[in-house]
């Protein structure tokens, strides 16, 4: 298990995304979820979820989300988090070489389905590459960091350009030859509307 942490906006998701691309180029199947910020006119309005297998997108949180747990100025969209994010993690555990999870943080931890899917990934034999929020406190995070095979990398402006290759190489060394995610067809790339 390879864990990425670091200060906000340092590039954790970028490191993970590049590592995923390297692994895919080498023939490994990678599933799971990525969350990325969404900006309008230069202002961050929310975070989207991307299922790496189907490329289905949804909202993790948005400033105009009417319901759901509140984190700062955002409300968490539990429906998309569970129906896209948690499902993507579960699918990857069953069908892919590598499970990517971005991120295990305050917004995602409101969902028991997300936590269950993440725990299932951590307890599986699959390679897991996960972004872990720097300051969030939860048993799931402490359990992940304390697993004997876990290795934690702190992303910095100095190391972020080379870290993706390091992560990918460590993942490859821990895996047999590549397989493929079976049975998942790309779905609509449309973003859900609030």
C-alpha positions as CSV (number, residue, x, y, z in Angstrom):
1,X,0.0,0.0,0.0
2,X,1.4,3.4,-1.1
3,X,0.0,6.4,0.7
4,X,0.4,10.0,-0.5
5,X,0.0,12.9,1.9
6,X,1.0,16.6,2.0
7,X,-0.3,20.1,2.4
8,X,-3.4,21.3,0.4
9,X,-2.8,22.1,-3.3
10,X,0.8,20.7,-3.3
11,X,0.0,18.3,-6.1
12,X,-1.1,15.0,-4.5
13,X,-3.8,14.3,-7.0
14,X,-1.4,15.1,-9.9
15,X,1.2,12.7,-8.5
16,X,-1.4,10.0,-8.2
17,X,-2.9,10.7,-11.7
18,X,0.6,10.5,-13.3
19,X,1.4,7.3,-11.5
20,X,-1.9,5.8,-12.8
21,X,-0.9,6.9,-16.3
22,X,2.5,5.2,-16.0
23,X,1.0,2.0,-14.8
24,X,-1.6,2.0,-17.6
25,X,1.1,2.6,-20.2
26,X,3.0,-0.5,-18.8
27,X,-0.2,-2.6,-19.3
28,X,-1.5,-2.6,-15.7
29,X,-5.2,-2.1,-15.1
30,X,-6.0,0.7,-12.6
31,X,-9.5,1.4,-11.2
32,X,-10.9,3.5,-8.4
33,X,-11.7,7.1,-8.0
34,X,-10.0,10.5,-8.3
35,X,-11.4,13.7,-6.9
36,X,-10.4,17.0,-8.6
37,X,-11.2,20.6,-7.9
38,X,-13.5,22.4,-10.3
39,X,-13.0,26.1,-10.9
40,X,-15.3,28.6,-12.6
41,X,-13.7,32.0,-13.6
42,X,-10.7,31.1,-11.5
43,X,-12.8,30.5,-8.3
44,X,-13.1,27.0,-6.8
45,X,-16.7,26.0,-6.7
46,X,-16.4,22.3,-5.8
47,X,-14.8,18.9,-6.3
48,X,-15.7,16.3,-8.9
49,X,-15.4,12.5,-8.7
50,X,-14.0,10.5,-11.6
51,X,-14.4,6.8,-11.8
52,X,-11.1,5.7,-13.4
53,X,-12.7,2.6,-15.0
54,X,-15.9,3.9,-16.6
55,X,-14.8,7.6,-16.7
56,X,-18.2,8.4,-15.1
57,X,-18.2,11.7,-13.3
58,X,-20.1,13.2,-10.5
59,X,-19.9,15.8,-7.7
60,X,-18.1,15.1,-4.5
61,X,-19.0,18.6,-3.1
62,X,-20.2,21.9,-4.4
63,X,-20.9,25.4,-3.1
64,X,-24.4,25.2,-4.5
65,X,-25.2,21.7,-3.2
66,X,-28.4,22.1,-1.1
67,X,-28.2,19.0,1.1
68,X,-25.5,16.8,2.7
69,X,-22.8,17.3,5.3
70,X,-21.1,20.6,5.3
71,X,-17.3,21.1,5.1
72,X,-16.4,24.7,4.9
73,X,-18.4,26.4,2.2
74,X,-19.1,23.1,0.5
75,X,-21.8,20.4,1.0
76,X,-20.9,16.8,0.3
77,X,-22.9,15.0,-2.3
78,X,-23.2,11.6,-0.6
79,X,-25.2,10.1,-3.5
80,X,-22.4,10.6,-6.1
81,X,-19.7,9.7,-3.6
82,X,-21.4,6.4,-3.0
83,X,-22.8,5.6,-6.4
84,X,-19.7,6.6,-8.3
85,X,-16.8,6.8,-5.9
86,X,-17.4,3.8,-3.6
87,X,-18.6,1.7,-6.5
88,X,-15.5,2.5,-8.5
89,X,-13.3,1.3,-5.5
90,X,-15.3,-1.9,-5.1
91,X,-15.1,-2.6,-8.8
92,X,-11.3,-2.1,-8.8
93,X,-10.8,-4.4,-5.9
94,X,-12.6,-7.2,-7.8
95,X,-11.3,-6.6,-11.3
96,X,-8.1,-4.5,-11.5
97,X,-4.4,-4.8,-10.7
98,X,-4.3,-1.5,-8.8
99,X,-6.8,0.4,-6.8
100,X,-6.5,4.2,-6.7
101,X,-8.3,6.2,-4.0
102,X,-8.2,10.0,-3.9
103,X,-8.8,11.0,-1.3
104,X,-9.4,9.7,2.2
105,X,-10.3,13.0,3.7
106,X,-13.0,14.9,5.7
107,X,-15.5,15.0,2.9
108,X,-15.3,11.3,1.9
109,X,-15.3,10.1,5.6
110,X,-18.9,11.2,5.9
111,X,-19.8,8.1,3.8
112,X,-19.9,4.7,5.5
113,X,-20.1,3.1,2.0
114,X,-16.9,4.9,1.0
115,X,-15.2,3.9,4.2
116,X,-16.3,0.3,3.7
117,X,-15.1,0.2,0.1
118,X,-11.7,1.7,1.2
119,X,-11.3,-0.8,4.0
120,X,-12.1,-3.6,1.6
121,X,-9.4,-2.3,-0.7
122,X,-6.9,-2.0,2.2
123,X,-7.6,-5.6,3.3
124,X,-7.4,-7.0,-0.2
125,X,-4.3,-8.4,-1.9
126,X,-4.4,-5.6,-4.4
127,X,-1.9,-2.7,-4.6
128,X,-3.6,0.4,-3.3
129,X,-2.3,3.9,-4.0
130,X,-4.3,6.3,-1.9
131,X,-4.1,10.0,-1.1
132,X,-4.6,10.5,2.6
133,X,-5.6,13.9,4.0
134,X,-2.8,15.4,6.0
135,X,-4.8,16.4,9.1
136,X,-8.0,14.3,9.0
137,X,-8.4,12.1,12.1
138,X,-10.2,8.8,11.6
139,X,-9.6,5.1,12.5
140,X,-9.5,4.2,8.8
141,X,-6.6,6.6,8.2
142,X,-4.6,5.5,11.2
143,X,-5.2,1.8,10.4
144,X,-4.0,2.4,6.8
145,X,-0.8,4.2,8.0
146,X,-0.1,1.5,10.5
147,X,-0.4,-1.5,8.2
148,X,2.9,-3.2,8.1
149,X,3.2,-3.0,4.3
150,X,2.2,0.6,4.1
151,X,4.6,3.2,2.8
152,X,3.8,6.9,3.2
153,X,5.2,9.6,0.9
154,X,4.8,13.3,1.7
155,X,4.4,15.2,-1.5
156,X,6.3,18.5,-1.7
157,X,7.0,21.0,-4.4
158,X,10.6,19.6,-4.5
159,X,9.7,15.9,-5.0
160,X,6.4,16.0,-6.8
161,X,7.8,15.9,-10.3
162,X,9.7,12.6,-9.7
163,X,7.4,11.0,-7.2
164,X,4.9,9.6,-9.7
165,X,7.6,7.4,-11.3
166,X,8.8,6.2,-7.8
167,X,5.2,5.3,-6.8
168,X,4.6,3.5,-10.1
169,X,7.9,1.5,-9.9
170,X,7.2,0.5,-6.3
171,X,3.7,-0.7,-7.4
172,X,5.1,-2.7,-10.3
173,X,7.7,-4.4,-8.1
174,X,5.0,-5.6,-5.8
175,X,2.7,-7.1,-8.6
176,X,2.7,-10.0,-10.9
177,X,2.3,-9.4,-14.7
178,X,-0.5,-7.1,-15.8
179,X,-4.1,-8.3,-16.2
180,X,-7.1,-6.2,-17.3
181,X,-10.2,-4.7,-15.7
182,X,-12.9,-7.0,-17.2
183,X,-16.4,-6.2,-18.2
184,X,-16.6,-2.4,-17.6
185,X,-17.6,-0.3,-20.5
186,X,-17.0,3.4,-20.7
187,X,-20.1,5.4,-19.8
188,X,-21.2,8.9,-20.5
189,X,-18.6,11.5,-19.8
190,X,-21.3,14.0,-18.8
191,X,-21.0,15.7,-15.5
192,X,-24.0,15.5,-13.2
193,X,-26.0,18.7,-12.7
194,X,-26.9,19.9,-9.2
